[in-house]
Amino acid sequence: MRRALAFIGAAVLLVLTGCALVDQVAVPSEPFGDFAVGEFGGIDGRQNIVYVRADGVALLVSRQPVAGRLNGQSLSRLRTLLTSDQFRQEVAADAQRKQRAPVPVCSDQITIEVTMGDLSMSRSDPCREKSEPTPAFDEITGILAPALRGDFDGPADTAEPRLFPMLLERIQLQDRPAYVIKIDAAGRAKIMISGRTSEWHSLSVQQRDTVRLLVARVIENPVSPCTSQAYYRLQVDKEPVVEGPDCGFPERQPEFRALTALLENAFGV
């Protein structure tokens, strides 16, 4: 009888252990480095992403892009949170939850995502099911909430990446007039558009910072051949002309659209 009970107990323990191993998600430790916080969805279809370098230089990619910098206190706290055991545990719990059941989709829901290296997790409101508290995630997104609105602690104040001469061309489609915008390495911009006299515009320091950080992200990866109708053409420095955003930059469409929005707003087109 004792042997039988011992065998049954061992079997139960093995089954329980097996279940735990199936559910367990290994989350590697990640050194502090560049990271991003994104906000997606909502009734307005927002797609706002803040990219933060390890030195605190930040870029908001949105319909109103802007570059800036986080202060030292905020950056230090974010470094502590992003490299904490608590955040790793929250990432693991989030991965386990997604393995067990698909994330519910509701109307007007907003999803917020935090990513640093291989660490990534997201939460959705207002239809989020009850779950374990996520104090590290909540504090990270709370610190960066102003940045998601374009409110930084100061100017980018960085020499890298430098501003390359560039040419942005919009191809005429139906009632949208074609234009060509040229920007030199000093941040002087010129627009040539049908029916209007050519205009010169000196980009502000913040506009120059935003343009150079956006362009650096757009050309970071090799471009792809264009396989669909193009709406814009972009040439950076002496590189070949690339068409986008729906082709050419498949992984950088938000950045390309943010770049065109910034320049079109600057010239009122």
C-alpha positions as CSV (number, residue, x, y, z in Angstrom):
1,M,0.0,0.0,0.0
2,R,2.8,2.4,0.9
3,R,4.6,1.7,-2.3
4,A,1.4,2.3,-4.2
5,L,0.8,5.6,-2.5
6,A,4.4,6.6,-3.1
7,F,4.0,5.7,-6.8
8,I,0.8,7.7,-7.1
9,G,2.4,10.7,-5.3
10,A,5.4,10.6,-7.6
11,A,3.1,10.4,-10.6
12,V,1.1,13.4,-9.5
13,L,4.3,15.4,-8.8
14,L,5.6,14.5,-12.2
15,V,2.4,15.7,-13.9
16,L,2.3,18.9,-11.9
17,T,6.0,19.5,-12.7
18,G,5.4,18.8,-16.3
19,C,2.5,21.4,-16.5
20,A,4.7,24.0,-14.8
21,L,7.5,23.4,-17.4
22,V,5.0,23.7,-20.2
23,D,3.7,27.1,-18.9
24,Q,7.1,28.5,-17.9
25,V,8.5,31.1,-20.2
26,A,12.3,31.8,-20.0
27,V,13.0,35.5,-20.1
28,P,16.7,36.4,-20.5
29,S,18.3,39.2,-18.6
30,E,18.9,42.2,-20.8
31,P,21.5,44.9,-20.3
32,F,20.2,48.5,-20.4
33,G,20.1,49.9,-23.9
34,D,17.9,51.6,-26.5
35,F,14.2,51.0,-25.8
36,A,10.8,52.0,-27.1
37,V,7.3,52.6,-25.8
38,G,4.4,52.5,-28.3
39,E,0.8,53.4,-28.1
40,F,-1.6,52.0,-30.6
41,G,-5.3,51.9,-31.5
42,G,-8.1,54.0,-29.9
43,I,-10.9,55.8,-31.7
44,D,-8.4,58.0,-33.5
45,G,-6.3,55.1,-34.8
46,R,-3.1,56.4,-33.1
47,Q,0.3,54.9,-33.7
48,N,2.7,56.8,-31.5
49,I,6.1,55.4,-30.7
50,V,8.8,56.9,-28.5
51,Y,12.3,55.6,-29.3
52,V,14.8,56.3,-26.5
53,R,18.6,55.9,-26.8
54,A,20.6,54.8,-23.9
55,D,22.0,58.3,-23.6
56,G,18.5,59.8,-23.2
57,V,18.0,61.2,-26.7
58,A,14.4,60.4,-27.8
59,L,12.3,60.6,-30.9
60,L,8.5,60.6,-31.0
61,V,7.2,59.0,-34.3
62,S,3.6,60.1,-34.8
63,R,1.5,62.4,-37.0
64,Q,3.4,65.3,-35.2
65,P,6.9,63.9,-34.8
66,V,9.4,65.6,-32.5
67,A,12.8,64.9,-31.0
68,G,14.0,65.7,-27.5
69,R,15.8,64.4,-24.5
70,L,14.8,62.8,-21.1
71,N,16.4,64.3,-18.0
72,G,19.0,62.3,-16.0
73,Q,16.6,61.5,-13.2
74,S,14.0,60.0,-15.5
75,L,16.6,58.1,-17.5
76,S,18.2,56.7,-14.3
77,R,14.8,55.5,-13.0
78,L,14.0,53.9,-16.4
79,R,17.3,52.1,-16.4
80,T,16.5,50.6,-12.9
81,L,13.0,49.6,-13.9
82,L,13.9,48.1,-17.3
83,T,16.7,45.9,-15.9
84,S,14.8,44.9,-12.7
85,D,13.8,41.4,-11.8
86,Q,10.3,42.8,-11.4
87,F,10.0,43.8,-15.0
88,R,11.4,40.5,-16.2
89,Q,8.8,38.7,-14.2
90,E,6.1,40.9,-15.7
91,V,7.3,40.1,-19.2
92,A,7.3,36.4,-18.4
93,A,3.8,36.6,-17.0
94,D,2.6,38.5,-20.0
95,A,4.0,35.9,-22.4
96,Q,2.4,33.0,-20.4
97,R,-0.9,34.8,-20.4
98,K,-0.8,35.2,-24.2
99,Q,0.1,31.5,-24.6
100,R,-2.9,30.4,-22.7
101,A,-5.5,32.6,-24.5
102,P,-5.6,35.2,-27.2
103,V,-5.6,38.9,-26.2
104,P,-9.3,40.1,-26.3
105,V,-10.1,42.8,-28.9
106,C,-12.5,45.5,-28.0
107,S,-13.7,48.6,-29.8
108,D,-11.6,51.7,-29.2
109,Q,-9.0,49.7,-27.2
110,I,-5.6,51.2,-26.7
111,T,-2.5,49.0,-26.5
112,I,0.7,50.1,-24.9
113,E,3.9,48.2,-25.5
114,V,7.3,48.4,-24.0
115,T,10.3,46.9,-25.7
116,M,14.0,46.7,-24.9
117,G,16.1,44.2,-26.8
118,D,14.4,40.8,-26.3
119,L,12.2,42.0,-23.5
120,S,8.8,43.0,-24.7
121,M,5.3,43.2,-23.2
122,S,2.0,45.0,-23.8
123,R,-1.2,45.8,-22.1
124,S,-4.6,46.9,-23.5
125,D,-7.4,49.1,-22.2
126,P,-10.3,49.5,-21.6
127,C,-11.2,45.8,-22.1
128,R,-8.2,44.3,-20.2
129,E,-9.1,41.3,-18.2
130,K,-8.2,41.2,-14.6
131,S,-4.6,40.2,-14.2
132,E,-1.7,40.5,-11.9
133,P,-0.4,44.0,-11.1
134,T,2.4,45.3,-13.3
135,P,4.1,48.0,-11.2
136,A,7.3,48.2,-13.2
137,F,5.4,48.4,-16.6
138,D,3.0,50.9,-15.2
139,E,5.8,53.2,-13.9
140,I,7.8,52.9,-17.2
141,T,4.8,54.0,-19.2
142,G,3.9,56.6,-16.7
143,I,7.3,58.2,-16.9
144,L,7.1,58.3,-20.7
145,A,3.5,59.4,-21.0
146,P,4.5,63.1,-21.6
147,A,7.0,62.0,-24.3
148,L,4.1,60.2,-26.1
149,R,2.5,63.6,-26.3
150,G,5.7,65.2,-27.6
151,D,6.6,66.8,-24.3
152,F,10.3,66.2,-23.6
153,D,12.5,67.5,-20.8
154,G,14.8,69.4,-23.2
155,P,16.2,69.5,-26.8
156,A,17.9,66.5,-28.2
157,D,21.3,68.2,-28.0
158,T,23.3,65.6,-29.9
159,A,25.7,65.7,-32.8
160,E,24.7,62.3,-34.1
161,P,23.3,61.4,-36.5
162,R,24.2,64.3,-38.7
163,L,21.8,65.9,-41.1
164,F,22.3,64.6,-44.6
165,P,21.2,66.6,-47.7
166,M,18.0,65.1,-48.9
167,L,15.3,65.4,-51.5
168,L,11.6,64.4,-50.9
169,E,9.3,64.2,-53.9
170,R,5.5,63.7,-53.7
171,I,4.0,62.2,-56.9
172,Q,0.8,63.8,-58.2
173,L,-2.3,61.8,-57.4
174,Q,-5.8,63.0,-58.3
175,D,-6.2,66.3,-56.3
176,R,-2.9,66.1,-54.5
177,P,-0.3,68.4,-56.3
178,A,3.2,67.1,-56.8
179,Y,6.0,68.8,-55.0
180,V,9.8,68.5,-54.4
181,I,11.4,69.5,-51.1
182,K,15.1,69.8,-50.8
183,I,17.0,70.1,-47.6
184,D,20.7,70.9,-47.3
185,A,23.1,69.8,-44.6
186,A,22.6,73.2,-42.8
187,G,18.9,72.6,-42.4
188,R,17.7,75.0,-45.2
189,A,14.7,73.7,-47.0
190,K,13.2,74.6,-50.4
191,I,9.9,73.5,-51.8
192,M,9.0,73.5,-55.5
193,I,5.3,73.0,-56.1
194,S,3.1,73.5,-59.1
195,G,1.2,76.8,-59.1
196,R,3.4,78.3,-56.3
197,T,6.5,80.3,-56.2
198,S,9.5,78.3,-54.8
199,E,9.9,78.9,-51.1
200,W,12.9,78.7,-48.8
201,H,12.4,77.8,-45.2
202,S,15.0,77.5,-42.4
203,L,14.2,74.5,-40.2
204,S,14.2,75.2,-36.5
205,V,16.7,73.4,-34.3
206,Q,14.0,71.0,-33.1
207,Q,12.8,70.4,-36.7
208,R,16.4,69.7,-37.8
209,D,16.9,67.3,-34.9
210,T,13.6,65.5,-35.7
211,V,14.4,65.2,-39.4
212,R,17.9,63.8,-38.9
213,L,16.7,61.2,-36.3
214,L,13.8,60.2,-38.5
215,V,15.9,59.9,-41.6
216,A,18.5,57.8,-39.7
217,R,15.8,55.3,-38.8
218,V,14.3,55.3,-42.3
219,I,17.6,54.4,-44.0
220,E,18.8,52.1,-41.1
221,N,17.9,48.9,-42.9
222,P,18.4,48.0,-46.6
223,V,15.6,49.2,-48.8
224,S,13.4,46.8,-50.7
225,P,12.4,46.9,-54.4
226,C,9.1,48.7,-55.0
227,T,6.3,46.3,-56.0
228,S,3.3,48.6,-55.7
229,Q,2.3,52.2,-56.6
230,A,4.5,54.7,-55.0
231,Y,3.4,58.0,-53.6
232,Y,6.7,59.5,-52.6
233,R,10.4,59.3,-53.6
234,L,13.2,60.0,-51.2
235,Q,16.9,60.6,-51.9
236,V,19.3,60.9,-49.0
237,D,22.8,62.3,-49.7
238,K,24.2,60.5,-52.7
239,E,22.3,57.3,-52.3
240,P,19.9,56.1,-55.0
241,V,16.4,57.4,-55.0
242,V,14.0,55.2,-53.0
243,E,10.2,55.1,-53.4
244,G,7.9,54.9,-50.3
245,P,6.3,54.6,-47.9
246,D,4.2,51.6,-49.0
247,C,7.3,50.1,-50.7
248,G,11.0,50.6,-50.1
249,F,10.7,50.9,-46.4
250,P,8.4,48.1,-45.2
251,E,9.8,48.2,-41.7
252,R,9.9,52.0,-41.4
253,Q,6.6,53.1,-42.7
254,P,5.7,55.0,-39.5
255,E,9.0,56.9,-39.7
256,F,8.6,57.7,-43.4
257,R,5.0,59.0,-42.9
258,A,6.2,61.1,-39.9
259,L,8.9,62.6,-42.0
260,T,6.5,63.6,-44.8
261,A,4.0,64.9,-42.3
262,L,6.6,67.1,-40.6
263,L,7.9,68.6,-43.9
264,E,4.4,69.1,-45.3
265,N,3.3,70.9,-42.2
266,A,6.4,73.1,-42.3
267,F,5.4,74.2,-45.8
268,G,1.7,74.2,-45.4
269,V,1.0,71.5,-48.1
